[in-house]
Amino acid sequence: MDVAAWLRGLGLQQYEQAFRDNAIDAEVLPELTDADLEKLGMLLGHRKRFRKAVVGLAPSSSHPDPSTDDIAAQSRTRELSAERRQLTVMFVDLVGSTALASRLDPEDLREIIGAYHRCVADTVAHFGGFVAKYMGDGVLVYFGYPQAHENAAEQAVRAGLALVDAVRQLQEPEPLRVRIGVGTGQVVVGDLITAGEGQERGVVGETPNLAARLQALAEPDAVVIGPQTRQLVGGLFEYRDLGAVEVKGFPEPIHPYQVVRESAVESRFEALHGATPTPLVGREEEVDLLQRHWHRAKSGEGRVVLLSGEPGIGKSRLTVTLQERIQNEPHTRLRYFCSPHHQDSALHPTIAQLERAAGLERDDPPETKLEKLAGLLAPASPEDGALLAELLSLPTEGRFPPLQLTPQRQKEKTFDALLRQLEDLARKGPVLMLFEDVHWIDPSSRELLGDRAGAAPASVASPHVPPRVSTAVDRAGTRHGSCPQSARPS
């Protein structure tokens, strides 16, 4: 087996020289440990991809060339392992590669194509993509393979948008741009070619062809998706409708969409299920429990409720029903949404909630954003205004006093400012706080949520507590339930 070709098939061609320098051949591959790979300079994500792929390598044989019977036996085994599944396929094409080839020396072109391939491999790996094949200036990528994910289509679209930016920022002699097509559909996954260097993970079905056709419809630096992908990602992104298009090889016109950017939608649940979800059935007991906690919070006894269970059993739907039941009652609603894409962004749910509450728009100049934030926070102290403006990365010169604080002290004071805002709201009336998808919460938000949950009960140990706060927390776990007032979410 050609180790260099095998590495290229995994999108790990940047390590070819290191493997060659260390005399690593096909016989040694299965014996490499994680520590060995780290010494070779392999990144963590690439090490995991390597370990997953090396498991599938057959034990080395004393006969380098398999017999016809061996190949036939392997083929029958692979046929039995082929499976039908839904797959999201991305096709990436480098714009103007033919013109590049005519202008550049082959060695220079090889360097550019290599950098482009590495960029694609690294970017899609970050979003769970699997590079199935390199085809010159084209790259075929699978999402939802080898491990299926319920958000494979969303990850593919996010990877496409990230890839457009990443390729554009490559520091190459020639500026690079890509076209990207993404399609979703039923395929049969199995190895079409099962021996020699041509071994690849083949996919049978129209989805790869659809992705390639969608790529051809895309403009440079654009991501175009098919109708089934559009249905799966819902309102998570903003789109440009391209209308019905006749596509070669497809008997009926398809309806593609160009992805413009991530949407400013508040809730993943609403983005994926629409603003008017289907009626809730068989959950009256749980809804009544939530309402009882709400009424106790209205009477001045703060409550914390944890909704926990497997994905898809209706946790978010329960909170929607609670909001529907109490919509005619005077109260303030605060909604916080944790995201798998912002687990390393400190206080992202709080920042997003403040931006929504203040009405900040993407295109607002900094001065307008600062005015809107000041209007939301009035009558907050100048220091609190400065702290929260800094949290939203807004300039404070001329509006708020400068902050001369250590990072740790600024974090503590920012937490205090946020809690004072909550206290002010709770003095005016009941407050319903909703935290969704807490299993994706970032560490700073977890700490802040713990402070808020600890402050919610009306107890002597919490003298600065808002008297009427109900907090509903939604996370993936084991079962629906409620935690005692004094318990903090985990």
Secondary structure, DSSP 4 states (H G I P E B T S, - for coil): --HHHHHHHTT-GGGHHHHHHTT--TTTGGG--HHHHHHTT--HHHHHHHHHHHTTSPPP-S-SS--HHHHHHHHHHHHHH-EEEEEEEEEEEETTHHHHHHHS-HHHHHHHHHHHHHHHHHHHHHTTEEEEEEETTEEEEEES-SS--TTHHHHHHHHHHHHHHHHHT---SS---EEEEEEEEEEEEEEEE-SGGG-EEEEESSHHHHHHHHHHHSPTTEEEE-HHHHHHHGGGEEEEE---B--TT-SS-B--EEEEEE---S-HHHHHH-SSPPPP-S-HHHHHHHHHHHHHHHTT--EEEEEEESTTSSHHHHHHHHHHHTTTS--EEEEEE--TT-TTSTTHHHHHHHHHHHT--TT--HHHHHHHHHHHHTT--HHHHHHHHHHTT---TTTSPPP---HHHHHHHHHHHHHHHHHHHHHHS-EEEEEE-GGG--HHHHHHHHHHHHHSS--TT-TT--SSEEEEEEEESS-B----TT----
